[in-house]
């Protein structure tokens, strides 16, 4: 699992490096032929990680319910994110992988509700969910890079 956690942390560092020089206008711009923007993608990664790891393990998510409602799969940006909100999202984005490691090592994840992803992959344990989440984060890193070129 150590490698999977290292991949998650590195992936998130890469995302933050890619977006570091962007303005809030760029963060909130949804290019033509895209359904969302960079801000949505970053928040979506926070939400998805929490749902795949915590909710499906019957453990309370560590993020506000409104964040989940606004950025879960199937949503799209309804409004622009302001600088303060995005700073909070980036803080969660950076800090939650370490919390996941601590919680995993503490053994708080005792059960897992099987879940079939939209790609058809079946998650049947927290370990498979952690590996799948890393794949998901890589996909969105690519989307973020593509959007950046257009904004």
Secondary structure as GFF3:
##gff-version 3
##sequence-region A 1 151
A	DSSP	alpha_helix	2	19	.	.	.	ID=ss1
A	DSSP	alpha_helix	24	28	.	.	.	ID=ss2
A	DSSP	alpha_helix	38	53	.	.	.	ID=ss3
A	DSSP	three_ten_helix	55	57	.	.	.	ID=ss4
A	DSSP	alpha_helix	65	71	.	.	.	ID=ss5
A	DSSP	alpha_helix	83	106	.	.	.	ID=ss6
A	DSSP	beta_strand	115	116	.	.	.	ID=ss7
A	DSSP	beta_strand	122	123	.	.	.	ID=ss8
A	DSSP	alpha_helix	126	150	.	.	.	ID=ss9
###
